[in-house]
Amino acid sequence: MFQKKVQVLWNKQVCPSYYRIGLKCTGYSDAKPGQFIMLRMPDRSAALLSRPFSINRCIPKHDGIEGIEVLYKVVGNRTAKLSRVQKGESVIILGPLGNGFSVSEECRRIYIVGGGVGIAPMLFLASSLRNRNVDLSESKVFVGGKTKDDLLCEDDFSPLGIGVQKTTDDGSAGEKCFVTEALDRAMAEKKPDIVCACGPFAMLKSVAGIAKMHHVPCQVSIETIMACGIGACLGCAVEKRDNPGKYWHVCVDGPVFDTSLLKM
């Protein structure tokens, strides 16, 4: 885990409200899909205004890793300010933090689900599997959004050899349905070895229920508000399934959990 001021390599809008920022940093060669960083602007007035962001991918260079890329959505003042950061400027990051996805070598059919900006760590997961020489031809990624402007990274998956199914709530791109409906139909046709997902909590709850119904292991990366990212504030709590009134903390125990451990 490292905290440092890092240089911005790029900060590009990819579609309305969504940006990708590249950060030049060391110490991420062993980062795992699902891990995240805490990011803040370098001015002192923003010292306590760090925000968590999933790692979208590692940026390769000829002799290793040059840095990481983050996919983010502008939803308030802090992310709006981040969207105005220029190439060559600096931000402060702490990471890599948390626990990532764990997909065994025996898994051959992997269903990956991403809702909106929740697709960010799923691209890192698919890329990591491909780098491990996992054959993804039987696997599939389900990319969902409210509209076509919320479908992200779909063009990044195909070169990895994994099938892509797009859904939108309004039918403006792909199939008009919730991404969980497409997942359910696919699982009824061909049961996967594991399901991995990230997105809004309601979506994750539905994914967990579908996986349980089909008796398939499921891991989810939970999106939640975090103030510190290191377990000090205890604000990012999710209830344990088998111990009511007791909680996991997303930043240190997650953000990736096996759904059998969660009350959802």
Secondary structure, DSSP 8 states (H G I E B T S, - for coil): -EEEEEEEEEEEEEETTEEEEEEE-SS-TT--TT-EEEEE-SSGGGTT--EEEE--EEEEETTEEEEEEEEEE--SHHHHHHHT--TT-EEEEEEEESB-----TT--SEEEEEEGGGGHHHHHHHHHHHHTT---TT-EEEEEESSGGG--SHHHHGGGT-EEEEEESSSSSSEES-HHHHHHHHHHHS--SEEEEEE-HHHHHHHHHHHHHTT--EEEEE----SSSSSSS--SEEEBSSSTT-EEEHHHH-BEEEGGGB--
